[in-house]
Amino acid sequence: MPLIRLFPAEPRIPFLAVRYWFLAIAMVLMTGSIATFFVQGLNFGVDFRGGILMEVRTEAPADLEDMRSRLGALDIGPVTLQEFGEPTDVLINLQRQEGAEDAQMEAINAVRAELGDEVAEYRRTEFVGPRVGEELRRAGMMATLLSLLGIGLYIWFRFEWHFAMASLLALVHDVIVTVGFFSFTQIEFNLTTLAAVLTIAGYSINDTVVVFDRVRETMRKYKKKSVPEMLNEALNQTLSRTILTSVTTLIALGSLYAFGGEVIRGFTAGLIWGVVIGTFSTIGIAVPLLYYLGLKRATMQTAGESGKEQAGNPSAG
């Protein structure tokens, strides 16, 4: 409680006065993300680009540099190794070999021969063909687009089209900037990190809906305040909730990133970035966009309906 009391109960921050800066930052982030995507692309994992994935357990803690050097000399293309939980567990990622299934088995057998008795157990060996990888990429893109569309339709039904459009544009910003983060850092982009992108969209829209609900309540409560004043009041009233929720989420994600192991590190890094970006988009993009989308007309209609309801109740207001 003492830490919470350090935050003002009702801050008076003029968010709408600096909306141009917020939107300018958003445009820079989106432009940079799109440019990075087209220049560097994504570091697709075996799920999306096809290839061979082997999980092995070594007798002693694995020397990844030595294994990488030895496997790289086998003339089977780029080889990626990473620790998978325990120091003795290693993921070996090989590119798809030219040829049919026999060529893939030759590469797998070459790896096994090179590692020899160093490996105590081959826990799994998976091969994803290029056609499957392409189908997974297509399905992942479709899942992302449909989720955004579904969220937009829900907000439209729950509120009004102004809110739906503002939330959808903010979500598009979050997705693009998150994909740009994976492109810039070259963290492997696979089904797990795609799940992180969808999780970020869900987290961001949850925060946005809370603020939008307060905006609607403020519109019904005040009849004489201007739209920027009402939007500022709604943001300030929900600011402590937004910041405290984001901070506690980031603490949990920071612990997962530090101690969760390599297998979920990319997923966690994406979520950390997404929580920060989602909080920024709620405050700096979604709410300011309501002002530019003509919320004033919707405000007048809502205020008029509220006035009729209160006409027969002298104590209302």
Salt bridges, closest charged atoms under 4 A:
GLU10 OE1 - ARG12 NH2 3.29
GLU55 OE2 - ARG123 NH1 3.46
GLU55 OE1 - ARG124 NE 2.65
GLU65 OE2 - ARG68 NH1 3.02
ASP66 OD2 - ARG70 NH1 2.92
ASP89 OD1 - ARG57 NE 2.76
ASP89 OD2 - ARG123 NH1 3.38
GLU114 OE2 - ARG70 NE 3.13
GLU118 OE1 - ARG70 NH1 2.82
GLU126 OE2 - ARG124 NH1 3.04
GLU134 OE2 - ARG138 NH2 3.29
GLU160 OE1 - HIS162 ND1 3.54
ASP174 OD1 - HIS173 ND1 3.12
ASP207 OD1 - ARG241 NH1 2.77
ASP213 OD1 - ARG216 NH2 3.02
GLU217 OE1 - ARG214 NE 3.44
GLU233 OE1 - LYS225 NZ 2.52
GLU262 OE1 - ARG265 NH1 3.44
